Amino acid sequence: MIEHVPPMDPERRVVDVPIVEVTVLEDRAVVRRRGSIKLEKGENRLRIEGIAPVLQDVSLRAECS
């Protein structure tokens, strides 16, 4: 689940980001989720919930277009 908090706006939008692919490896798993949200121009803050506490810092990625 991704929560978007627009700049200067107390309203929050929650976006469902379902799992689209899972690859299970010997010592970890790669879980891919896909979702989209339209962001306002400028600075935005996203909060991602429900992530495993053992997540590697470098493994969380997002794409913008």
URTA-V997742 format. One line per field, one symbol per residue. phi: phi as a letter, one per 40 degrees, with the letter a starting at -180 (. if undefined). psi: psi as a letter, one per 30 degrees, with the letter a starting at -180 (. if undefined). burial: 1 if it has 9 or more other ideal C-beta (glycine too) atoms within 8 Angstrom, else 0. A space follows every 50 residues. Layout:
phi=???
psi=???
burial=???
This chain:
phi=.bbbbccfbccbbbbcbccbabbcbcbabbbbbbaaacbcchcbbbbbbg cdccccdcccbbbba
psi=kkkkjlkgjfkkkkkkilkfkkkkleglkjkklkllkkklkaklkkkklg kkfgkkeffkllkk.
burial=11111100000000100000000000000000001000000001010100 000000000000000
